[in-house]
Amino acid sequence: MAFFVLVTYIVPRPYYYHWPDVEQGTYYMARLLFIGQPADMVLHPGIPIQYLTKYIFFFSGTGFSHTQTFFNIGYFLTAVFTGLSFSFFSKKVLEKLPAGAAILALMICFANPSVLAFASTFGDDSFMLPFTIATATVLWMAFKHSDFKKIALYFFITGLGLGLTLAVKLSSLPLAIAINLAAWVQITVLPLQAGKKVASYFILPAATGLSFLLSTAPIINRYPELFRLLINRKDILPSLENSLRGLRSLFGNPSLWPLLLVGIGIVGTFLFFSIRDTALNLRAVQGSQKEREKFLQAVFLALLLAFLVYSFAAIEPSGEPGLLLRNLLPESIFFPFAIAYIFPFFTKTPPNSRALQSGLVLTGSILLCASAAGYLLFRENYIRRETALATANEEYFSQYAPDGLRVAIWDGSPGNLIGEEAFHFYGNYLYAHDAFDQELLAEYPHYTFFKMREVPRIIAASSAAGQPGPDVPDGLLGVWQSIFPPYWNPRSDEIVTGEASQITIRLIAFPTSELYELERRDQDLEALVVLVTERFGKVTVQEVAIQGVPWTLILIDEPGEP
């Protein structure tokens, strides 16, 4: 909560300066739901968060001037969910640990740069740590029991939480597999009746599937797309090349070295104790309930560790540590749970001294302070740089947009090179299927949006003497869409937002690097110029640099006279 106050009110970030386009998706898909429209895009899939965040508009209002209030409430919600889940984790897992060990377990979670980043970047990732750690805590509680009814209840609750977590973000799939395997191991080693044993194997996966289906029911027509996105993830079938690239990104970031050093220490200590004390030896399951509990904890942690390593391919090559590690958030709960597993071995030995506990608190404090300072420094430098870019761009483009004329901008993801106008136009296009075009045109009279990604489709359709539109899928996908048709009609053939509303365009501008949007679909600048000429009349093409960023400008020689 203290971090929420710090990043929201003491050193705030204007919402329209953002490194990923996460917040545009959060805002505009929630706005669609708020006005009774379906979500336009399947991302992670994120449906539970979209339905939660739509209610924020009851408190913030929907006007564009209230956007910052919307996100501030979102950051508060993140802090509340995080606080509740860690209170639950502390009560059920850390309560009997020495104070130093418990504090280290909590601090190593909050020292994760992704946790810090998404505490003040509102989206699906903001809820991954709270959901995963609460779900895993329920499973941890199940390990304490051998009674069928109690285990069945804990498995059912775990499954409900796991399905909800998967519906928020499918990057938690490795965690889901680890939890199910650990639960099956528990069922296998327990002396249950044959019928109860067989039934127990299905409780957790069935509850997971039910929860996921209920949580994603509004996007059932998008399941094929969701499946395609899932199988195309780099960490589903990771290559050695991608895993090594992820490791290089991880160890190539000096700001992460303290966290990595402590993490390697925790992994090594866990492996030492789990092997030395035969917690992974099957003979332990024949012992007392306490011995069986330690065995099951070790199995779960070993599975988590294996999937954490397996997911290295999902590390994103980014200079911002919060983005670098965000796809590892579900598996990173290995570290606090490993601390909870390790320290009971110290209870009757000298390492449980006050000096050790003080050292653990100091280690956790250093990690948290170093990570938070690094993140806040990155954030401050980023805001300063983006402010300078946006100010320079708006000053430059203002000469082309006197009253009655507009500049059409495309600046690509994340869409922040002219500040709030770019945030809203890009978000409306990518995440709201152009649902708020007229509101945006009225709010920002000097700008509009150049739909660069639609250009190749429109050019291809015109060269084929057809109407632009999406391809009709064949096979099973075509059958599925005939049963569950898409919610939205195909986009119009506008290349500029408001083109059909007779707005007057003076200039189309985009960073020159964004030409790849055309080139990757076998089009080029020449084809674009031909299309713009057909739509708006004779044009002049210029190349300029603004704050060191090369821009391509297409000037309409006689605005309003196509």
Secondary structure by P-SEA (a helix, b strand, c coil): caaaaaacccccccccccccaaaaaaaaaaaaaaaccccccccccaaaaaaaaccccccccccccaaaaaaaaaaaaaaaaaaaaaaaaaacccccccaaaaaaaaaaaaacaaaaaaccccccccaaaaaaaaaaaaaaaaaacccaaaaaaaaaaaaaaaaaaaaacccaaaaaaaaaaaaaaaaaaccccaaaaaaaacaaaaaaaaaaaaaacccccaaaaaaaaaaacccccccaaaaaaaaaaaaacccaaaaaaaaaaaaaaaaaaaaaacccccccccccaaaaaaaaaaaaaaaaaaaaaaacccccccccccccccccccccccaaaaaaaccccccccccccaaaaaaaaaaaaaaaaaaaaaaaaaaaaaaaaaaaaaaaaaaaacccccccbbbbbbbccccccccaaaaaaaaaaccccccaaaaaaaacccbbbccccaaaaaaaaaaacccccccccccaaaaaaaacccccccccccccccccccccccccccccccaaaaaaacccaaaaaaaaaaccccbbbbbbbcccbbbbbbbccccccc
